Amino acid sequence: MLYNLFYPLAEHFSIFNVFRYITFRTGYAIVTSMLIMLIFGTMVTGLLQKWKLSQMTKGVEPARHKNKEGTPTMGGIIIVAASVISTIMWSDLSNKYVWIVLIVYTGFAVIGLADDYIKTIKQNPLGLPGKGKFIAQSVAALLGITLIVVTDKSSNMFSIMVPFFKNISLNMSWFYIFVAWFIIVGSSNAVNLTDGLDGLAIMPAVVSFGAFAILAYVAGNIIYADYLYIFYVRGASELAIFCGAMVGAGLGFLWFNAYPASIFMGDVGSLSIGGALGTVAVIVKQEVLLALIGGLFVMETLSVILQVGYFKITHGKRIFRMAPLHHHFELKGWSEPKIIVRFWIVSVIMAIVAMSTLKLR
């Protein structure tokens, strides 16, 4: 919005020329969303507490999770609000990719909001029926993919890049639609599964969006894209601003969500964050790198898949003491802060490895 208002004035006032720089606007998108979080976070926490929108346990978590009951949840509302407002303020509103991501992001937020509503207001800890939630997520993802296909008319639209190799990609043809759907829905659920301890999901999300801010910037710059042997996606650089807004909102939320948390993001936060992350990965054509950058989310999801599969095959045996993976370490006796910080470290390392592939080709 500010770009559309002030950059045209650069012809007469050189000071407004700064709005042409995506790095400038990304930096201020980070600051803006963080300030919104810090200014309104306490108020939102108080309102959620007043309305008794509080955490409920399902009865299957480690025993110490019982102490978390009563903590306000649905804090993802302020994450979504802060990031959307910041993105609209600092991005070029004529960019279609910005609107596609915002549409998918808010769509998944609505699904999460409905889930949280059932858990809190209706006092049903299971939330939305699994089938209904899955269908809603699929509809939101397919809407976003359709808009991406219509917008991206390049010859690389249905191709996937292979990291570590120059000029090697896989043309998936129309099967790519299924791949993109799997990435967006899978990413949404992966972040949701990871959100089980104070601050556990939000910091890896910040790291992931920070990495994708860089990837979006270079993918949308034809010189950098050619130099780094990645697909050039015209207009993708503007998504760096959205990613920056997510970084700022995530850091601001961590102020309240750090152990011991005074607020939880709820499904309105985790589902939307994951959905947006997957959508950005699809747009900038770095679908495979998402599995590395968001490696912690992948690990948590795989632990659930392996646990359930092994349990069924062996008729009752388990690989882990409990899944997702963070519960396994809880039952091993690790303190919650130790699990959180070590998982953050893993997240940072995997993001660094992923970014190194830009030069290891």
N, C-alpha and C positions, 0 to 999 in steps of 0.2 A: 504493500500500500504506500509506504513512504517512498519507495523507489519510483512508483508510478506518479506520485505527486511532485517529488523534488528533482528527480534526475532530468526531466525535460527543461528545468530551469538552469541546468549546468551551462547551457549555451550563453547565458547572460551573467550567471554568478558561478565562478569557478569552484567555490566551496562545495557546491552540490555535486561536483564530479565524483566525490567519494562514494556516492551511491551506486556507481557503476561496478564497484569492486565487490565481488561475492564474498571475499574474505572479510571485508569490513562489515557487511551486513550479517554474515554468519556469526562473527564475534558479538555483535550487539543483539542478535537473536538469542545467544546463550545468556547474556547478561539480563535481557528483558524477561525471559521465562523464569530464570532463577529468582529475580526480584519479585515477580508475581507470586511464586511459591513461598518465598520467605515472608512476604507482606501478608498474604492471605492464608497461609498454612495454619496458623494458630486459630484463626477464626473458623475455618472449615472444620478443623479438628473438634473445636468446641461445639459446633452445630451438630456434627455427626454424633458426638457424645450425648448431647441434649435430646436428639431424636432417637437415641438408643439403637443406632445402626452400628452394632458391635460385632466383633469376631465371635464365631461359634465353632466349636470343634466337632468333628464327626464321630469321635469316640474311638478312632483307630490309630491316632497319632501317639507318639511317645508321651508318657504321663505328664512331663513338665510343660506340655503345651496347654494344659488345663489352666495354667496361670495367665495365659494370653487372652482368655475369654473376658469380654468386657472392653477390650481395646477397640476404639473406633475403626471401622473399615470403610471401604468405598472411597478411600483417599485418592484413587486414580482419577476421580472427577476433576480435581484441581490440577493434576498432571496434564490431562487432556486439555483443559481450559487454558492453562498457561502456555503450552506448546502451540496450540492452534492460534491463540491471539498473537503470540510472538511471530509465528510463521507468516500470518496475514500482514502483520506490521512491516516485516523486513523483506519479504520476497516479492518477486515480480509476479503480480497477479494475472498476467497474461500467459504465464507458463502453465501448460496443461498438466504436466507431471505433478506440480505442486497440488493441484486440485484433486488429481487421482489419488494421491497418497492421503490427503485429508479426508476424502470420501471413505476410503477403506478404513482409515484410522478411526473415524467417528462411527462407522458402521459396526466395527468390532467393539467399540466402547459401549454402544447401545446394547449389544448382546451381553456384554459383561455386566452392564447395569441391571438388566433384567434378571440375570443370574444372582447378583448380589441382593436384589430386591426380594427374591424368593427366600434366600438364605436368612435375611435379617427381618424383614417385615412379616413374612409368612412363617418364619421360624423353622424352615426346612433346610438343614445343613447340607443337603445334597444339591440344592439349587435346581437349575433347569434340567429336564430330562436329557440324558446324553445324546440321544438321537436328534432331538429338537435343536440342541445347541450346535451339533455337528452340521445339520442342514443349514442353519442360519449362518454359520461361519463359511460354509461352502458358497452360499449365495453372495455374501459380501466379497469373498475372494474372487469368484467368477465375474462379478461386476467390475472389479478392479482390473482383472486380466483383459476383459473385453475392451475396456477403455484404453488400456496400454497398447493392445494390438491395433486398435483404430488410430492411436496417436503415433506410434512408432512404425514408420513405413520403410525402415531400413532393411537391407537384405539379411541382417543378423538377428532379426526379431525372434526367429525360432531356433537359434543356435545357443549353445552353452560353451563358455570358455573353459579350457582345461589348464589349471594352474601349473606353474613350473615349466611350461612349454610355450615356445614362440609360435604364434600363428596356427595353433591347433585348437580346433573347436568341433563340437558335435552338432550337426544339423538334426534336430529332433522332429522337424516338420510339425504337423498339427498335434503330435504327441506332447509337444512342449506345453500345450494348454494344461494337460494333466500334471506335468512336472511343476509348472508355476503354481497351480492350485495346491499341490502337495506342500510346496515350500511355504506358501502364505499361511495355510491352515496349520501346518505342522509347526511353524515358528510361533504362531499364536498359542498353541497348546503347550509347546515346550517352555515358554516363558511362564505360563500359568503353573506348570508342574514345579518349576524352580522356585516359585514364590511361596516358600514354606517356612523361612526363618527371617528374622529382622534384617532388612537390607540386603538379603541374599540375591534377589533378582534385579534390583534396581541398579546396582553398581555395574554388573556385567552388561546390562542394557546401555548404560552410559558409555562404557568402553566400546560396545558394538556400534552405537550410533556415531561415536567419535571416529571410528575407523571408516564407517560408510560416508561420513562427511567428506573425508579425503578421497575415497573412491568415486563419489558422485562428482566432486570437483574435477578430478582428472578425466573421468569418463566423458564429461561434457566439454572438455577442451581438446580440440582436434590435434593440437601439437603434442600435448602430454600423452593423450591416448595412443597416438602413433609411436611416440618414443617408448612407451611402456608396453607396447604390443597388447593393448586391450581394446575392446570394442568402443568406438566413438558413438555416443548417444547424444544427439543434438538436443540441448535444453536440460540435460540431466544435472548440470552444475548447480542449478537453482535448488536442487534437493539438499545441497549442503546446508542451506539455511534451515530447512525443516529438521535435519539431523542435529544441527547446532541447537535449535530450540528444544529438542528432546534431551540433549546433553544438559542444558541449563535446568530444565524442569526436573530431570532425574536427580541432579545434584541438590537442587532445592528440596526435593522430596526426601532425600537421604538425611537432611537435617532433622527431620521429624521421624524418619523410619529407622534410623540407626539404633542399634541395640542399647538399652531396651526401648523398643518402638513405642511411640505415643500414637501412631496411626498406621494402618495397613492400606495398601493400594486396592485390595480386592480384585475381583475378576474384571471390573471396569477398567482397571489399570493394566493388569497382566495380559489379558486377551488383546487389548488394543495396541499395547507396546509391541507384542510379538507379531501381530498382523501388519503393523506399519513397517517393522524391520524386514519382514519377508517381502513386502511390496517394494520397498526401496531396493532390495537385493535383485529382484526381478527386473526392475526398470533399468538399473545401471549395469545389468548383465554380469553380475558377480554372484550367481546362485551357489556355485560350489564353494566359493570363499566364505559364504555365510556359515557353512558347516564348521569352518575353522574359527572364524571370528566369534561366532556364537557357540563355540565348542562346549562350553559349560552347559548350555541349554540342551545340546545334543546328548551329552553324557547323562544328564538327569532323565531325559526321555528314554534313552536306551536302557537305563537301569530298570525302568518300569516295564518296558517291553520284555526284557530278558527275564525279569522276576515273574511276570504273569505267564509267559510262555513256558518257562522251566517248571513252574508250579503245576501247570496243567499236564505237561508231559510226564512228570515224575509223580503225579498224584499227591501233591502236598509238600514236596521239598522246595527249599528256597536257596537262591544264590546269595542274596543279601539278607541281613536281619530285617530290613524293611526298605521299601522303595517309596518315593524317589531316593536317590543316593544320599542326600543330606541326612535323611532319617537313619540310614545305616550307621553313619558315623555318630549320630546322637546316641544310639543304642550301644555303641562301642565305648561310650563314656566321654567323648570329646565335648568340651564346653561349646555352647552356641557361638560365642565370639570367635573361637578358634576355627570352627567350621566355616563361618562366614568369611573371615579374612583369608583363609587358605583357598577357598573357592574363588575369591576375588583375584588372588595371585594367579591361579590357573587361568582365569579368564583373560587377564592382561597378557600372560605369556602366549596364549593361543592367538590373540589378536596380533601380537607382534610377529609371530610366525606367519600368519596370514598375510600381513602387509609386506613381509619380506619377499613373498612370491612375486611382487611387482618387479623386482630386480633379478630374482633367481629364475630366469627364463632362458 
